[in-house]
Amino acid sequence: QVQVVESGGGLVQAGGSLRLSCAASGNIVSIAPMGWYRQAPGKQREMVATISSGGSTNYADSVKGRFTISRDNAKSTVYLQMNALKPEDTAVYYCNYKFVFWGQGTQVTVSS
């Protein structure tokens, strides 16, 4: 069994910053692909940022230059540093482990 737990969401004003964390535990390998996705009300879930086992990163065009994904392999944890937040970044942010396992999500709300 694998558990994926996100933390760090909250309410922030436009232009502000938040840092999300995601820890995987249970029957895992410490180095595995992980990623952040988000789903806004009435919209489909979309990829925000992913990081491969080797550390290669990929970002949605809408967050390039503002968000940074990183990982701590020793802790099986991935982070999402979000800067210059916009109201359109408001969504539930989900963490994914190995393209299979999902966390419960953390709400990010950006006020204008």
GITAJO-V442773 format. One record per run of one state. SS is the DSSP state (H for helix, E for strand, - for the rest). FROM is the first residue (numbers start at 1). TO is the last residue. If there is no record, write none. Layout:
BEGIN
ss=SS from=FROM to=TO
ss=SS from=FROM to=TO
END
This chain:
BEGIN
ss=- from=1 to=1
ss=E from=2 to=7
ss=- from=8 to=9
ss=E from=10 to=13
ss=- from=14 to=17
ss=E from=18 to=26
ss=- from=27 to=33
ss=E from=34 to=39
ss=- from=40 to=45
ss=E from=46 to=51
ss=- from=52 to=56
ss=E from=57 to=59
ss=- from=60 to=66
ss=E from=67 to=72
ss=H from=73 to=75
ss=- from=76 to=76
ss=E from=77 to=82
ss=- from=83 to=86
ss=H from=87 to=89
ss=- from=90 to=90
ss=E from=91 to=97
ss=- from=98 to=100
ss=E from=101 to=102
ss=- from=103 to=105
ss=E from=106 to=111
ss=- from=112 to=112
END
